[in-house]
Amino acid sequence: MAGGSGIYISWLMGAILLSVALMPLMKPPWAKIRIQGFVDMFRRYWAHMFVVFSVYLWKDILDQLDRILMANTQLDMTPYVYAIEGDIVLWIQDAFQNDVLSVILTHFYVMGFMTATFAAFVYPIYFDDRHMADRVSLSMFWVYVLAIPFYLFFNVRVTGDHIPAMETIAYDLTPEIHNWFTRIDPFTNGMPSLHIGLPFAVWLTYLKWDDDGRWAKFRTALMIFILLTGFAILYLGIHWVVDIIGGILVATLAVSLTERTHEPVWRFADERLFTRRLARLMKDPRAWLAGVNRSAKRKFAPLREPSRTQTGVAIIAILLGTGLVLLWDATHQDFPVEGVEWPTYAAGSGEWLVTVQENENGTVQVISWNSETRESETISTIIIGEQGWTSTPRVSASEKGVALFDTHKLEFWPYSKSDQSFYLDWWTEEMNPNSNPIIDVLLAENANQEAVIAVVYSDDFVYRDATGQITEYPSPQGVYSVVASSGALIVSANSTANGPVLDIVSLATQLSLRIDIANTTDEVVDEHLEEVFEEQVDYANSQIVELAIDGNHIVAVVDVGPVHRTILIDTVSGSQLLLSDPVWPSSSPSISGENVAFLQIPRFDPTAEPDDLLTARDVFLHDIEENRTLQLTIDDDVDQSNPQVLESNVAWIESQEEGSLEIRMHALEETFEPYSSVVLQSSIVLLIPMMILYAFQSANESMRSNGRRED
């Protein structure tokens, strides 16, 4: 496990050792502790272990599903929770916050929970209390099951991620702990709190079924743990008060389900019965199969005459099936772009995505793809070494058109919005091979919203209009190594003695502006980076290496030494926000409207073993208005590159494990495929007669029941 595996192992081993050390204090009065007991519990209670630990088998899958669902649907209930309780948790954190308490409660939050849950399950199976083990294991299982719908469809973010003045103390205590939490927690699973729900369900179980008081000491210890945990999760900036209430309610319902299900479940899954059945099977297979057949007939006999129960099951099955289809559709909002087989570069604007595709025959195709009509067309086919092209061209795109260029050649294709296509009239300029190479080409506009093509050299800007004629406009200051444009604005990155700056000019108003990039010092994070990279974090000599601009917002990638960080700058207010994680490498920003896309290597830990070292970049999307960042891609083995934010989509190049490349498109607005509508409509049509039948069967069964009572 890359990132934080050391601290995780320490917590885990500490929890196991603490649970064993507390055994003499928590055991039943007459029980004795022997080494053989640890062997016996595995032999006697393996099915119970499977029930409890099975949740860990599908927890990762559900967490990944939750991340995808959140990225696609943005189901965020946090504002409603905040509207209910306001800043209560902030008051608690402010009233008690100090460094020593933060360290103690962070370790208690993780290791204490591991200890409580481990001990709650292990103690009854070690001391062979099958009566309690049956019920505790099921209660723990039901808590997780009941929490799943909330985690998938009632996303509540941690308090420190929503309240601006609040800190996520536990998540950010050290970079190692932060890496570990980020790997295992989507940060949207606030409601209900399992740190309360799970131990409270166990406490209720022991309270309800501890007939002779053998577990009285452990119940008391659990209640003390629950009270301390309630304070810790509020103080650490993780949970809301409502989350605690939700945990208690889920725990109560889980114990109620345990009361109804423990008998039939363990009548089937009791380890002792498995042994007997296996012995019968080995002794007389035919008799065993005949017995299974008779048992199955008895189980399915009631289905010959459908009752209200069977109809209710059918209704639930229809609802569940429909929900699963819609869930599948909601979590698969990205799709491959057809017509582009081997993309190496992409640029986008509005609804258009323009890609460069290198073919095996040596040609290069420039293909435009419209995300609204989902149609593509080839703009140009280029042969490197002919017609002035010396290398694979790069692309710049805007609402005005598309520019193809390499170091000594430029083509501009004007764009017509009227018929969603490109004009056939375009102009080409070939430079002298001995002239300065083209660094970049920016597409801007003047005060009349006419296209302006800024050809960028290392020490000069040359402006041309849509027909190729040279025009005069102001240029930003400095050496033009990193530049960007949006509308009438052109921005250039420069360095000063105090750090990097942005120089901005307007082709419409002739105004100029300089913005200093703020120092994002965090001593703990910087010390960690310097330790693992053996390179100093140097803000004074940091440099801007990538830029993107749209409207009043600029996104800059700053090289601070060990890593690159992505920063959002508001040119009106001057405010600056660090979008990327300060310890993870980030790159390739793109911005359009209120959305920013960038790449980041999540859970990056350069000290990890080679097999655990993550190198694949994932696409992150930041909503400026909501101040929320979502991870769009979640695959440690698949690399992404060149993200582009379009008007209603985000596109990127995905590199598969076998080396193939494809463009993937993610819809910013939730869209359901036609088959989802068909399934939903069919379900509604089926549910109407099923509900009528259910009501009729209920009335008949009630009448028969009343008749029997009168007799």
C-alpha positions in Angstrom: 0.0 0.0 0.0 1.7 3.1 -1.2 1.6 6.2 1.0 1.2 5.8 4.7 1.6 2.0 4.9 4.0 2.4 7.8 1.6 4.3 10.0 -1.2 1.9 9.0 0.8 -1.1 10.1 1.7 0.6 13.3 -1.9 1.3 14.1 -3.0 -2.2 13.2 -0.4 -3.9 15.3 -1.1 -1.5 18.1 -4.8 -2.3 18.0 -4.2 -6.1 18.0 -1.7 -5.9 20.9 -4.0 -3.6 22.9 -7.0 -5.8 22.4 -5.0 -8.9 23.6 -3.6 -6.9 26.5 -7.1 -5.9 27.7 -8.4 -9.5 27.6 -7.6 -10.2 31.3 -9.7 -7.1 32.3 -12.6 -7.7 29.9 -13.1 -11.5 30.0 -15.9 -13.3 31.7 -15.1 -13.8 35.4 -14.6 -17.6 35.1 -12.8 -17.7 31.8 -9.1 -18.5 31.4 -6.7 -17.2 28.7 -4.7 -19.8 26.9 -2.7 -19.8 23.6 -4.8 -22.7 22.4 -7.8 -20.4 22.4 -6.5 -18.4 19.5 -6.2 -21.6 17.4 -9.6 -22.9 18.5 -11.4 -19.6 17.5 -10.2 -19.9 13.9 -11.4 -23.6 13.8 -14.7 -23.0 15.5 -15.8 -19.6 14.1 -14.5 -19.3 10.5 -17.9 -18.6 9.1 -18.4 -15.8 11.7 -15.1 -14.4 10.6 -16.2 -14.5 7.0 -19.4 -12.6 7.8 -17.5 -9.8 9.6 -14.5 -9.5 7.4 -16.4 -9.8 4.2 -17.2 -6.1 4.5 -13.6 -5.3 3.9 -13.7 -7.3 0.6 -16.3 -5.0 -0.9 -15.6 -1.8 1.0 -12.9 -0.8 -1.4 -15.3 -1.5 -4.3 -18.0 0.6 -2.8 -15.6 3.4 -2.0 -14.5 3.5 -5.6 -18.1 3.4 -6.7 -18.9 6.2 -4.4 -16.1 8.3 -5.8 -17.3 7.7 -9.4 -20.9 8.4 -8.4 -19.9 11.6 -6.7 -17.9 12.7 -9.7 -20.7 12.0 -12.1 -23.8 13.1 -10.2 -22.3 15.4 -7.6 -24.9 14.3 -5.0 -23.8 16.6 -2.2 -26.0 16.9 0.9 -23.5 18.8 2.9 -25.0 22.2 2.4 -28.3 21.0 3.8 -26.6 19.4 6.9 -24.7 22.7 7.4 -28.0 24.6 7.2 -29.3 22.5 10.0 -26.5 22.7 12.5 -24.3 25.6 11.4 -20.9 26.1 13.1 -21.4 23.8 16.1 -18.5 21.6 15.2 -16.3 24.7 14.6 -17.0 26.0 18.1 -15.9 22.7 19.5 -12.7 22.7 17.6 -11.9 26.3 18.4 -12.6 25.8 22.1 -10.3 22.8 22.6 -7.7 22.9 19.9 -4.1 22.3 20.9 -1.3 20.4 19.3 -1.0 17.6 22.0 -4.8 16.9 21.9 -4.7 16.8 18.1 -2.0 14.1 18.1 -3.6 12.0 20.8 -7.1 12.1 19.3 -5.9 11.4 15.7 -4.2 8.2 16.8 -7.2 7.4 19.1 -9.6 8.0 16.1 -7.9 5.3 14.0 -6.3 2.9 16.5 -9.0 3.2 19.1 -11.7 2.2 16.5 -9.6 -0.7 15.3 -9.2 -1.9 18.9 -12.9 -1.6 19.8 -14.1 -3.4 16.7 -11.4 -6.1 16.9 -12.0 -6.8 20.5 -15.8 -6.7 20.2 -15.7 -9.6 17.7 -12.7 -11.5 18.9 -13.6 -11.7 22.6 -16.8 -13.8 22.3 -15.3 -16.2 19.7 -12.1 -16.6 21.7 -14.1 -17.4 24.9 -16.4 -19.6 22.9 -19.6 -17.6 23.6 -21.5 -18.7 20.5 -24.7 -17.1 21.8 -23.0 -13.7 21.7 -20.8 -14.3 18.7 -23.8 -15.1 16.5 -25.4 -11.7 17.4 -22.3 -9.5 17.4 -21.1 -10.7 14.0 -24.5 -10.1 12.4 -24.9 -6.7 14.1 -21.6 -5.5 12.7 -22.5 -6.9 9.3 -25.9 -5.1 9.2 -24.4 -1.8 10.2 -22.2 -1.8 7.1 -25.1 -3.0 4.9 -27.4 -0.3 6.1 -24.8 2.4 5.7 -24.3 1.6 2.0 -27.3 3.6 0.6 -26.3 6.6 2.6 -22.7 6.5 1.4 -23.8 6.2 -2.3 -26.7 8.5 -2.4 -26.5 10.8 0.6 -23.0 12.2 0.3 -21.9 14.3 3.2 -18.4 15.8 3.2 -16.2 16.0 6.2 -16.7 19.2 8.2 -13.1 20.4 7.7 -13.7 20.2 3.9 -16.8 22.3 4.0 -16.5 24.9 6.7 -13.8 27.3 5.6 -12.5 28.2 9.0 -12.3 24.6 10.1 -9.3 22.2 9.9 -9.3 18.5 9.0 -6.9 17.9 11.9 -6.7 14.1 11.6 -6.3 14.0 7.9 -3.6 16.6 7.8 -1.6 15.8 10.9 1.3 14.5 8.9 1.9 14.0 5.2 2.1 10.2 5.8 -1.3 10.1 7.6 -2.8 12.4 4.9 -1.6 9.9 2.1 -3.1 7.0 4.0 -6.5 8.7 4.6 -6.7 9.8 1.0 -6.2 6.3 -0.2 -8.9 4.7 2.0 -11.5 7.5 2.5 -13.5 9.3 -0.2 -14.2 12.1 2.3 -17.9 12.1 1.4 -19.0 9.3 3.7 -19.9 11.4 6.7 -23.5 10.2 7.2 -23.8 7.9 9.1 -20.7 7.9 11.3 -19.5 4.2 11.6 -17.1 5.3 14.3 -20.3 5.7 16.4 -22.6 3.3 14.6 -20.5 0.2 14.8 -19.4 0.4 18.5 -22.9 1.5 19.5 -24.5 -1.5 17.7 -22.0 -3.8 19.5 -22.8 -2.1 22.8 -26.6 -2.6 22.2 -26.0 -6.2 21.2 -24.1 -6.9 24.4 -26.7 -5.0 26.5 -29.6 -6.9 24.9 -28.2 -10.5 25.0 -25.7 -10.5 27.9 -28.1 -12.4 30.1 -25.7 -13.2 33.0 -23.6 -10.0 32.9 -20.4 -11.7 31.8 -19.6 -8.8 29.5 -20.5 -6.0 31.9 -16.9 -4.6 32.0 -16.6 -4.7 28.3 -20.0 -2.9 27.9 -18.8 -0.1 30.2 -15.5 0.2 28.3 -17.4 0.4 25.0 -19.6 3.2 26.3 -16.6 5.2 27.5 -15.0 4.6 24.0 -18.2 5.8 22.2 -18.3 9.0 24.3 -14.7 9.8 23.6 -15.1 9.0 19.9 -18.1 11.3 19.7 -15.9 14.2 20.9 -12.9 13.2 18.8 -14.7 13.0 15.5 -16.2 16.5 16.0 -13.0 18.0 17.2 -10.9 16.5 14.4 -13.0 18.1 11.7 -14.4 14.9 10.4 -18.1 14.4 11.3 -21.2 16.5 11.9 -23.4 16.1 14.9 -26.1 14.8 12.5 -23.7 12.1 11.5 -23.5 10.9 15.1 -27.3 10.7 15.3 -27.4 8.8 12.0 -24.8 6.3 13.4 -27.0 5.7 16.4 -30.1 5.2 14.3 -28.3 2.8 11.9 -26.9 0.9 14.9 -30.4 0.5 16.5 -31.9 -0.7 13.2 -29.0 -3.1 12.7 -29.6 -4.7 16.1 -33.3 -5.0 15.3 -32.4 -6.8 12.1 -30.0 -9.1 14.0 -32.9 -10.0 16.3 -34.9 -11.1 13.3 -32.2 -12.8 11.3 -29.7 -14.4 13.7 -31.7 -17.7 14.0 -32.2 -18.5 10.3 -28.7 -17.3 9.3 -26.9 -19.4 11.9 -29.3 -22.3 11.4 -27.7 -22.5 7.9 -24.2 -21.1 8.5 -23.3 -22.6 11.8 -19.8 -24.1 11.5 -20.8 -27.2 13.3 -23.6 -27.9 10.9 -21.1 -27.6 8.0 -19.0 -30.4 9.5 -22.0 -32.6 9.9 -23.2 -32.0 6.4 -19.8 -32.7 5.0 -19.7 -36.0 6.9 -23.1 -37.0 5.6 -22.1 -36.1 2.0 -19.0 -38.3 2.3 -20.9 -41.2 3.9 -23.9 -41.3 1.5 -23.9 -38.8 -1.3 -27.3 -40.0 -2.7 -29.0 -39.7 0.6 -27.5 -36.2 1.1 -28.7 -35.0 -2.3 -32.1 -36.4 -1.7 -32.3 -34.5 1.6 -31.2 -31.3 -0.1 -33.9 -31.8 -2.7 -36.6 -32.3 -0.1 -35.5 -29.3 1.8 -35.5 -27.1 -1.4 -39.0 -28.3 -2.2 -40.2 -27.3 1.3 -38.6 -23.9 0.9 -40.2 -23.2 -2.5 -43.6 -24.8 -1.8 -45.2 -21.5 -0.7 -44.3 -20.0 -4.1 -46.8 -22.2 -5.8 -49.6 -20.0 -4.6 -48.3 -16.4 -4.6 -49.0 -14.5 -1.5 -48.5 -10.9 -0.4 -45.0 -11.8 0.7 -44.0 -13.0 -2.8 -45.6 -10.0 -4.4 -43.7 -7.7 -2.1 -40.5 -9.5 -2.9 -41.2 -9.0 -6.7 -41.9 -5.3 -6.1 -38.6 -4.9 -4.2 -36.8 -6.8 -7.0 -38.2 -4.4 -9.6 -37.3 -1.4 -7.6 -33.8 -2.8 -6.9 -33.2 -3.8 -10.5 -34.3 -0.3 -11.8 -32.1 1.4 -9.2 -29.1 -0.7 -10.2 -29.6 0.1 -13.9 -29.8 3.9 -13.1 -26.9 3.6 -10.8 -24.8 1.9 -13.5 -25.8 4.7 -16.0 -25.0 7.4 -13.4 -21.6 6.0 -12.7 -20.6 5.6 -16.4 -20.9 9.2 -17.7 -17.6 9.0 -19.6 -17.2 7.4 -23.0 -14.5 7.0 -25.7 -14.5 9.4 -28.6 -15.0 7.6 -31.9 -13.0 8.4 -34.9 -9.7 9.1 -33.1 -7.5 6.0 -32.9 -4.1 7.2 -31.6 -4.3 10.7 -30.2 -1.0 12.3 -29.0 -2.3 15.8 -28.3 -5.6 17.6 -27.9 -7.0 21.1 -27.5 -10.5 22.2 -26.8 -12.8 25.2 -26.8 -16.6 25.4 -26.5 -18.0 22.2 -27.8 -15.1 21.4 -30.1 -12.2 19.1 -29.3 -9.3 19.1 -31.8 -6.8 16.2 -31.7 -3.5 15.3 -33.4 -3.3 11.7 -34.5 0.0 10.1 -35.6 -0.6 7.2 -38.0 1.6 4.2 -38.7 2.1 5.3 -42.4 3.9 8.4 -41.3 1.0 10.8 -41.8 -0.5 13.1 -39.1 -4.2 13.8 -39.0 -5.7 16.7 -37.3 -9.3 15.8 -36.4 -12.1 17.9 -34.9 -14.8 16.3 -32.8 -18.0 18.1 -31.8 -19.1 16.9 -28.3 -22.7 18.2 -29.0 -23.3 16.3 -32.3 -20.6 13.6 -31.6 -19.4 13.9 -35.1 -15.8 14.2 -36.3 -14.1 15.5 -39.4 -10.5 15.6 -40.5 -9.2 19.2 -40.7 -5.8 18.4 -42.2 -3.6 15.5 -43.2 0.1 16.3 -42.8 3.2 14.5 -43.9 6.2 15.3 -41.8 9.1 16.6 -43.9 6.8 17.8 -46.7 5.0 21.2 -47.2 7.1 22.9 -44.6 6.2 20.7 -41.7 9.4 19.7 -39.8 7.7 18.0 -36.8 4.3 16.9 -35.5 2.2 20.0 -35.2 0.7 21.4 -32.0 -2.8 22.8 -31.7 -4.4 25.9 -30.3 -8.2 26.2 -30.2 -10.7 28.9 -29.4 -14.2 30.0 -30.3 -12.6 31.7 -33.3 -10.8 28.8 -34.9 -7.9 26.4 -34.8 -4.2 27.0 -35.3 -1.8 24.2 -36.3 1.9 25.0 -35.8 5.4 23.7 -35.3 8.6 25.7 -34.9 8.5 27.2 -38.4 5.1 26.8 -39.9 1.6 28.0 -38.9 -1.9 27.3 -40.3 -5.1 29.0 -39.1 -8.5 27.6 -39.8 -11.4 30.0 -39.0 -14.4 28.5 -37.3 -18.0 29.0 -38.3 -20.6 28.6 -35.6 -23.5 28.8 -38.0 -23.1 25.3 -39.4 -20.9 23.7 -36.8 -18.0 23.3 -39.2 -14.7 24.9 -40.3 -14.4 27.3 -43.2 -12.5 26.0 -46.1 -10.6 29.2 -46.5 -7.5 29.2 -44.3 -4.1 30.8 -44.4 -0.6 29.4 -44.1 2.7 31.0 -43.1 6.0 29.3 -43.5 8.9 30.9 -41.7 12.6 31.0 -42.7 14.3 28.0 -41.2 17.0 30.3 -39.9 14.5 32.6 -38.1 13.6 32.3 -34.4 11.4 29.2 -33.7 7.8 29.6 -32.7 7.3 29.0 -29.0 3.5 29.0 -29.0 0.5 30.3 -30.8 -2.3 32.0 -28.9 -5.8 32.6 -30.2 -7.3 35.8 -28.8 -9.7 38.6 -29.8 -9.8 42.4 -30.0 -12.3 44.9 -28.8 -14.6 44.1 -31.8 -14.4 40.4 -30.9 -12.5 39.7 -34.0 -9.9 36.9 -34.1 -6.3 37.8 -33.2 -3.5 35.2 -33.7 -0.5 35.9 -31.4 2.6 34.1 -32.7 4.9 33.8 -29.7 8.7 33.8 -30.1 11.2 33.7 -27.2 11.5 37.5 -27.2 8.7 38.8 -29.3 4.9 38.7 -30.0 3.7 39.0 -33.6 -0.1 39.6 -33.9 -2.0 38.7 -37.0 -5.7 39.0 -37.9 -7.9 36.2 -39.3 -6.6 36.8 -42.8 -2.9 36.6 -41.8 -2.2 40.4 -41.8 0.2 41.7 -39.1 -1.6 44.0 -36.6 -0.4 46.0 -33.6 -1.3 45.2 -30.0 0.5 45.5 -26.6 2.6 42.6 -25.5 3.1 41.4 -21.9 6.5 41.8 -20.3 9.3 39.3 -20.0 10.7 36.3 -21.8 7.8 34.4 -23.3 8.4 30.8 -22.3 5.0 30.1 -20.7 2.0 32.0 -22.0 -1.8 31.7 -22.3 -4.8 33.6 -23.7 -8.6 33.9 -23.2 -10.8 36.4 -25.1 -8.9 39.7 -25.1 -6.5 38.8 -22.3 -3.0 37.5 -22.7 -0.9 36.3 -19.7 2.8 35.6 -19.5 4.7 34.0 -16.7 7.9 35.7 -15.4 10.3 35.4 -12.5 11.5 38.0 -10.0 13.8 38.0 -7.0 10.7 37.4 -4.8 9.2 34.6 -6.8 7.0 34.1 -9.9 4.6 36.7 -11.3 2.0 36.9 -13.9 1.9 39.8 -16.5 -1.5 40.3 -18.1 -2.4 42.6 -21.0 -5.8 43.3 -22.7 -6.0 43.6 -26.4 -9.3 45.3 -26.0 -8.6 48.0 -23.4 -4.7 48.2 -23.6 -4.5 47.8 -19.8 -1.8 45.8 -18.1 -1.6 44.0 -14.7 1.0 42.2 -12.7 0.1 39.5 -10.1 2.5 38.0 -7.6 2.1 34.3 -6.9 1.5 33.9 -3.2 3.8 31.9 -1.0 2.0 28.6 0.0 4.3 27.7 2.8 3.3 24.8 5.1 6.3 24.0 7.2 5.3 20.4 8.1 4.5 19.6 4.4 7.7 21.3 3.2 9.9 19.5 5.7 8.3 16.2 4.5 9.0 17.0 0.9 12.6 18.0 1.6 13.1 14.8 3.5 11.7 12.3 0.9 13.0 14.1 -2.2 16.2 15.4 -0.7 15.5 18.7 -2.5 14.7 22.1 -0.9 11.3 23.7 -1.3 12.4 27.1 -2.7 9.6 29.6 -3.1 11.8 32.5 -4.0 13.3 30.6 -7.0 10.1 28.8 -7.9 8.9 29.0 -11.5 5.5 28.9 -13.4 5.8 26.0 -15.8 2.2 25.9 -17.2 -0.7 28.3 -17.6 -4.4 28.3 -18.5 -6.8 31.2 -18.4 -10.5 31.8 -18.9 -12.3 35.0 -18.1 -11.2 36.3 -14.7 -9.5 33.1 -13.6 -5.9 31.9 -14.2 -4.6 28.5 -13.4 -0.8 28.3 -12.9 1.4 25.2 -12.3 4.3 26.3 -10.1 7.5 24.3 -9.7 8.6 24.7 -6.1 11.4 22.2 -6.3 10.3 18.7 -5.3 6.8 18.9 -6.8 4.6 21.0 -9.1 1.6 22.6 -7.5 -1.6 23.9 -9.3 -2.9 27.3 -8.1 -6.1 29.1 -9.1 -5.8 32.9 -9.3 -8.8 35.3 -9.4 -7.6 38.4 -11.4 -10.4 40.6 -10.0 -10.1 39.9 -6.2 -6.5 38.8 -6.3 -7.3 35.7 -4.2 -5.3 32.5 -4.8 -6.3 28.9 -4.0 -4.1 25.8 -4.0 -6.1 23.3 -6.0 -3.7 20.3 -6.0 -2.5 18.4 -2.9 0.7 20.1 -1.8 2.6 16.8 -1.6 1.4 15.3 -5.0 2.8 16.2 -8.4 0.3 18.0 -10.6 0.2 19.3 -14.2 -1.7 20.1 -17.4 -4.3 22.6 -16.2 -7.4 23.5 -18.4 -10.1 25.9 -17.5 -13.5 26.9 -19.0 -16.2 28.8 -17.1 -16.4 27.6 -13.5 -14.5 24.3 -14.1 -10.8 23.6 -13.8 -9.3 20.2 -14.9 -5.8 19.2 -14.0 -3.7 16.0 -13.6 -2.4 14.7 -10.3 -0.7 11.6 -9.0 -2.8 10.7 -6.0 -1.3 9.3 -2.9 2.2 10.0 -4.2 5.0 8.6 -2.1 8.5 8.5 -3.6 9.8 6.4 -0.7 7.4 3.5 -1.5 8.6 0.2 -2.9 8.9 0.1 -6.7 5.8 -2.2 -7.0 3.8 0.2 -4.8 5.0 3.5 -6.3 2.1 5.2 -8.2 3.1 6.9 -11.4 -0.2 7.0 -13.3 -1.8 10.4 -13.3 -5.6 10.9 -12.7 -7.9 13.7 -13.8 -9.3 16.0 -11.1 -12.1 18.5 -11.7 -12.5 21.6 -9.5 -15.8 23.6 -9.4 -14.8 27.2 -8.7 -18.3 28.3 -7.7 -18.8 25.3 -5.3 -15.1 25.3 -4.3 -15.1 21.5 -4.6 -12.6 19.2 -6.2 -13.6 15.7 -7.6 -11.5 12.9 -8.9 -12.8 11.9 -12.3 -10.6 8.9 -13.0 -9.7 6.2 -10.4 -7.3 3.7 -11.7 -3.7 3.3 -10.4 -2.6 1.5 -13.6 -4.0 3.7 -16.3 -2.3 7.0 -17.1 -4.2 10.1 -18.2 -2.8 13.2 -20.1 -3.8 16.5 -21.7 -7.2 17.2 -20.0 -9.4 19.7 -21.8 -12.5 21.4 -20.3 -15.2 22.0 -22.9 -18.5 23.7 -22.5 -20.4 20.7 -21.2 -17.7 18.0 -21.1 -14.2 17.2 -20.0 -11.9 15.3 -22.3 -8.5 13.7 -21.8 -6.2 11.2 -23.4 -6.1 7.8 -21.7 -3.1 5.5 -22.0 -4.1 1.9 -21.6 -1.8 -0.7 -19.9 -1.0 -2.3 -23.3 0.1 1.1 -24.6 -2.9 2.1 -26.7 -4.3 5.7 -26.6 -7.8 6.9 -26.7 -9.8 10.1 -26.0 -12.3 9.8 -23.2 -15.1 12.3 -22.7 -16.8 12.9 -19.3 -20.2 14.7 -19.3 -20.4 17.6 -16.8 -24.1 17.3 -16.7 -25.7 14.0 -15.8 -27.2 12.4 -18.9 -29.0 9.0 -18.9 -28.8 6.7 -21.9 -32.1 5.7 -23.8 -32.0 2.2 -22.2 -32.3 3.8 -18.7 -35.5 5.6 -19.7 -36.9 2.4 -21.2 -36.1 0.5 -17.9 -37.6 3.3 -15.8 -40.8 3.4 -17.9 -41.1 -0.4 -17.9 -40.7 -0.4 -14.1 -43.5 2.1 -13.7 -45.8 0.1 -15.9 -45.1 -3.1 -14.0 -45.3 -1.5 -10.6 -48.9 -0.3 -11.1 -50.5 -3.8 -11.4 -48.1 -5.3 -8.8 -49.1 -2.7 -6.3 -52.8 -3.4 -7.0 -52.2 -7.1 -6.6 -50.3 -6.5 -3.3 -53.2 -4.5 -1.9 -55.7 -7.2 -3.0 -53.7 -10.0 -1.4 -53.3 -8.0 1.8 -57.0 -7.5 2.0 -57.7 -11.2 1.3 -55.2 -12.4 3.9 -56.7 -10.0 6.4 -60.2 -11.3 5.8 -59.1 -14.9 6.2 -57.3 -14.0 9.4 -60.4 -12.3 10.8 -62.6 -15.3 9.8 -60.3 -17.7 11.7 -60.4 -15.6 14.8 -64.2 -15.5 14.7 -64.4 -19.3 14.4 
